[in-house]
């Protein structure tokens, strides 16, 4: 999907908890999947909360379910991809129709 950050067009994929392989393909490398909380899962009352670790020179950035993974339009070696919370994404970007 394509989205526009006024006036820059970016590429982004939304993490749904099951599509880490799609995001790895988008980013071009393997990502660590981390279990954030096992308590509810171990008690059999909820699924585990997963996150994807995206390594940058700025440090590890965690993408949680619902976050968008954005490809930086003017990429640098330290930040080519980064996660964005859904509420910020919706306020900042608008969908671009092909």
DOSEDREN-669010 format. One line per field, with one value per residue: residue in one letter; y, z, x of N, C-alpha, C, CB in turn. Coordinates in nm, 3 decimals. Glycine has a CB too. Layout:
BEGIN
residu c(a	...)
n_py c(Y	...)
n_pz c(Z	...)
n_px c(X	...)
ca_py c(Y	...)
ca_pz c(Z	...)
ca_px c(X	...)
c_py c(Y	...)
c_pz c(Z	...)
c_px c(X	...)
cb_py c(Y	...)
cb_pz c(Z	...)
cb_px c(X	...)
***
This chain:
BEGIN
residu c(x	x	x	x	x	x	x	x	x	x	x	x	x	x	x	x	x	x	x	x	x	x	x	x	x	x	x	x	x	x	x	x	x	x	x	x	x	x	x	x	x	x	x	x	x	x	x	x	x	x	x	x	x	x	x	x	x	x	x	x	x	x	x	x	x	x	x	x	x	x	x	x	x	x	x	x	x	x	x	x	x	x	x	x	x	x	x	x	x	x	x	x	x	x	x	x	x	x)
n_py c(-0.117	0.228	0.544	0.893	1.139	1.448	1.662	1.422	1.097	0.779	0.435	0.177	-0.081	-0.249	-0.394	-0.689	-0.883	-1.136	-1.120	-1.111	-1.219	-1.097	-0.835	-0.868	-0.927	-0.683	-0.509	-0.636	-0.803	-1.043	-1.032	-0.995	-1.158	-1.077	-1.183	-0.996	-1.014	-1.284	-1.367	-1.361	-1.535	-1.772	-1.825	-1.901	-1.721	-1.527	-1.441	-1.439	-1.128	-0.986	-0.841	-0.677	-0.642	-0.376	-0.297	-0.013	0.250	0.428	0.274	-0.006	-0.033	-0.095	-0.263	-0.296	-0.490	-0.357	-0.130	0.071	-0.003	0.197	0.288	0.484	0.771	0.919	0.768	0.691	0.548	0.486	0.487	0.339	0.209	0.229	0.199	0.321	0.454	0.376	0.590	0.823	0.778	0.788	1.059	1.182	1.079	1.024	0.807	0.701	0.666	0.435)
n_pz c(0.000	-0.062	0.088	0.163	0.306	0.368	0.182	0.096	-0.044	0.095	0.168	0.343	0.582	0.774	1.090	1.196	1.383	1.282	1.042	1.021	0.842	0.599	0.663	0.709	0.448	0.329	0.465	0.416	0.566	0.834	1.131	1.487	1.682	1.965	2.277	2.461	2.687	2.880	3.077	3.073	2.861	2.957	3.159	3.014	2.924	2.736	2.419	2.357	2.379	2.116	1.973	1.718	1.674	1.554	1.442	1.461	1.417	1.605	1.804	1.931	1.797	1.879	1.723	1.766	1.763	1.533	1.481	1.225	0.984	0.853	0.555	0.525	0.327	0.259	0.314	0.556	0.674	0.940	0.979	0.810	0.816	1.030	1.316	1.357	1.557	1.531	1.566	1.531	1.272	1.127	1.161	1.027	0.769	0.449	0.245	-0.075	-0.386	-0.650)
n_px c(0.083	0.041	0.109	0.070	0.269	0.211	0.409	0.522	0.556	0.533	0.631	0.464	0.391	0.150	0.181	0.038	0.067	0.087	0.215	0.496	0.683	0.615	0.684	0.958	1.037	0.972	1.147	1.387	1.548	1.601	1.405	1.395	1.155	0.982	0.853	0.644	0.480	0.409	0.243	-0.050	-0.083	0.036	-0.144	-0.352	-0.548	-0.523	-0.370	-0.009	0.170	0.326	0.623	0.815	1.159	1.337	1.642	1.845	2.089	2.019	1.928	1.732	1.416	1.086	0.822	0.487	0.181	-0.044	0.102	0.255	0.503	0.738	0.899	1.171	1.168	1.392	1.631	1.883	2.193	2.148	1.877	1.649	1.410	1.128	0.907	0.568	0.316	-0.035	-0.227	-0.077	0.014	-0.228	-0.294	-0.090	-0.047	-0.200	-0.391	-0.272	-0.405	-0.350)
ca_py c(0.000	0.355	0.651	1.020	1.234	1.572	1.617	1.311	0.965	0.677	0.298	0.130	-0.207	-0.254	-0.519	-0.743	-0.991	-1.261	-1.095	-1.073	-1.257	-0.991	-0.720	-0.902	-0.910	-0.538	-0.450	-0.699	-0.881	-1.112	-0.952	-1.069	-1.149	-1.082	-1.195	-0.886	-1.056	-1.424	-1.398	-1.396	-1.651	-1.888	-1.849	-1.944	-1.626	-1.435	-1.475	-1.360	-0.999	-0.994	-0.722	-0.697	-0.552	-0.318	-0.241	0.105	0.310	0.499	0.174	-0.099	0.023	-0.205	-0.251	-0.379	-0.516	-0.236	-0.028	0.073	-0.001	0.297	0.295	0.624	0.811	0.973	0.677	0.703	0.418	0.459	0.480	0.311	0.164	0.255	0.182	0.440	0.420	0.396	0.720	0.922	0.749	0.839	1.205	1.231	1.027	0.995	0.701	0.741	0.567	0.418)
ca_pz c(0.000	-0.063	0.166	0.142	0.415	0.293	0.045	0.063	-0.055	0.164	0.167	0.479	0.603	0.911	1.162	1.254	1.475	1.209	0.912	1.034	0.721	0.502	0.704	0.682	0.304	0.305	0.518	0.350	0.657	0.942	1.250	1.610	1.737	2.110	2.355	2.557	2.809	2.874	3.192	3.032	2.775	3.042	3.235	2.912	2.914	2.624	2.341	2.396	2.314	2.040	1.910	1.627	1.705	1.436	1.486	1.392	1.493	1.716	1.903	1.891	1.798	1.884	1.653	1.829	1.679	1.496	1.436	1.086	0.958	0.747	0.484	0.521	0.188	0.243	0.408	0.596	0.723	1.074	0.987	0.682	0.850	1.170	1.347	1.385	1.621	1.438	1.578	1.469	1.130	1.070	1.161	0.947	0.633	0.380	0.146	-0.215	-0.478	-0.768)
ca_px c(0.000	0.113	0.051	0.137	0.289	0.206	0.380	0.611	0.493	0.613	0.582	0.444	0.319	0.099	0.209	-0.084	0.102	0.105	0.278	0.637	0.756	0.589	0.763	1.098	1.056	0.965	1.270	1.500	1.631	1.531	1.379	1.370	1.020	0.997	0.731	0.641	0.414	0.367	0.159	-0.186	-0.072	0.061	-0.266	-0.450	-0.658	-0.500	-0.251	0.108	0.187	0.450	0.676	0.927	1.270	1.400	1.769	1.897	2.199	1.956	1.889	1.627	1.281	0.990	0.695	0.386	0.065	-0.116	0.197	0.295	0.647	0.755	1.026	1.213	1.186	1.527	1.697	2.023	2.238	2.100	1.731	1.585	1.275	1.096	0.766	0.489	0.189	-0.146	-0.292	0.012	0.012	-0.353	-0.292	0.022	-0.047	-0.325	-0.371	-0.254	-0.462	-0.262)
c_py c(0.124	0.458	0.778	1.095	1.367	1.643	1.495	1.180	0.864	0.538	0.253	-0.001	-0.207	-0.392	-0.567	-0.858	-1.122	-1.242	-1.054	-1.111	-1.152	-0.868	-0.745	-0.886	-0.761	-0.471	-0.509	-0.772	-0.943	-1.019	-1.044	-1.048	-1.170	-1.096	-1.090	-0.930	-1.198	-1.457	-1.442	-1.521	-1.778	-1.923	-1.892	-1.850	-1.528	-1.482	-1.395	-1.228	-1.001	-0.857	-0.764	-0.596	-0.507	-0.246	-0.124	0.156	0.391	0.404	0.083	-0.029	-0.093	-0.170	-0.348	-0.394	-0.386	-0.124	-0.041	0.073	0.088	0.285	0.442	0.666	0.867	0.898	0.714	0.567	0.385	0.448	0.464	0.272	0.196	0.236	0.316	0.394	0.456	0.534	0.831	0.904	0.809	0.991	1.262	1.194	1.013	0.894	0.759	0.631	0.557	0.482)
c_pz c(0.000	0.018	0.141	0.274	0.345	0.292	0.004	0.058	0.007	0.138	0.312	0.479	0.748	0.971	1.230	1.352	1.407	1.082	0.923	0.912	0.611	0.535	0.683	0.533	0.268	0.348	0.452	0.443	0.766	1.062	1.370	1.650	1.887	2.176	2.465	2.691	2.792	2.981	3.154	2.945	2.858	3.125	3.143	2.903	2.798	2.546	2.389	2.319	2.249	1.990	1.815	1.664	1.576	1.484	1.398	1.471	1.611	1.829	1.847	1.904	1.790	1.806	1.719	1.735	1.659	1.447	1.286	1.079	0.836	0.687	0.468	0.375	0.158	0.340	0.433	0.650	0.860	1.082	0.849	0.702	0.997	1.192	1.379	1.445	1.529	1.447	1.516	1.318	1.064	1.064	1.062	0.800	0.578	0.271	0.006	-0.301	-0.601	-0.893)
c_px c(0.088	0.036	0.130	0.148	0.304	0.339	0.461	0.532	0.588	0.553	0.570	0.367	0.274	0.125	0.082	-0.058	0.130	0.188	0.425	0.719	0.736	0.674	0.912	1.129	1.059	1.095	1.394	1.595	1.544	1.517	1.359	1.224	1.035	0.860	0.737	0.583	0.364	0.265	0.019	-0.186	-0.054	-0.061	-0.381	-0.571	-0.641	-0.378	-0.131	0.111	0.324	0.494	0.788	1.034	1.335	1.526	1.809	2.017	2.147	1.918	1.781	1.493	1.184	0.863	0.599	0.267	-0.013	-0.027	0.222	0.446	0.665	0.894	1.059	1.236	1.325	1.617	1.843	2.065	2.181	1.948	1.671	1.440	1.251	0.947	0.699	0.356	0.073	-0.211	-0.208	0.013	-0.111	-0.356	-0.191	0.013	-0.188	-0.296	-0.362	-0.312	-0.372	-0.320)
cb_py c(-0.001	0.405	0.616	1.105	1.197	1.662	1.730	1.301	0.928	0.705	0.202	0.236	-0.333	-0.221	-0.500	-0.790	-1.010	-1.319	-0.988	-1.136	-1.396	-0.954	-0.686	-1.046	-0.984	-0.477	-0.470	-0.599	-0.793	-1.241	-0.861	-1.023	-1.255	-0.955	-1.340	-0.770	-0.961	-1.516	-1.277	-1.279	-1.634	-1.862	-1.723	-2.085	-1.548	-1.289	-1.450	-1.439	-0.880	-1.090	-0.620	-0.681	-0.622	-0.219	-0.348	0.216	0.399	0.573	0.240	-0.229	0.125	-0.239	-0.280	-0.319	-0.626	-0.188	-0.038	0.197	-0.147	0.440	0.221	0.646	0.915	1.129	0.535	0.817	0.415	0.566	0.606	0.199	0.011	0.397	0.086	0.528	0.494	0.291	0.751	0.909	0.597	0.789	1.256	1.179	0.893	1.123	0.598	0.767	0.606	0.270)
cb_pz c(0.120	-0.209	0.317	0.036	0.507	0.350	-0.052	0.166	-0.204	0.318	0.085	0.564	0.570	0.916	1.267	1.145	1.574	1.173	0.839	1.158	0.671	0.500	0.851	0.727	0.226	0.381	0.669	0.274	0.719	0.983	1.230	1.724	1.672	2.162	2.415	2.502	2.846	2.887	3.283	2.958	2.676	3.134	3.313	2.943	3.043	2.674	2.191	2.371	2.416	1.923	2.016	1.476	1.798	1.360	1.484	1.376	1.402	1.668	2.031	1.977	1.679	2.030	1.498	1.966	1.741	1.612	1.514	1.012	0.936	0.803	0.344	0.606	0.152	0.269	0.357	0.701	0.729	1.166	1.056	0.608	0.821	1.212	1.463	1.256	1.756	1.462	1.724	1.525	1.106	1.150	1.300	1.004	0.627	0.321	0.153	-0.249	-0.519	-0.795)
cb_px c(-0.095	0.133	0.047	0.062	0.416	0.100	0.406	0.726	0.461	0.619	0.676	0.371	0.409	-0.053	0.322	-0.176	-0.008	-0.030	0.202	0.697	0.710	0.438	0.736	1.129	0.944	0.845	1.276	1.576	1.741	1.606	1.256	1.466	0.922	1.070	0.714	0.561	0.298	0.487	0.151	-0.251	0.046	0.180	-0.305	-0.497	-0.671	-0.482	-0.276	0.238	0.172	0.435	0.728	0.883	1.373	1.302	1.879	1.787	2.284	1.833	1.841	1.630	1.260	0.955	0.709	0.342	-0.026	-0.195	0.329	0.237	0.707	0.732	1.021	1.342	1.083	1.531	1.690	2.046	2.389	2.147	1.674	1.660	1.257	1.140	0.749	0.467	0.175	-0.251	-0.320	0.155	0.017	-0.471	-0.260	0.151	0.024	-0.389	-0.485	-0.102	-0.608	-0.237)
***
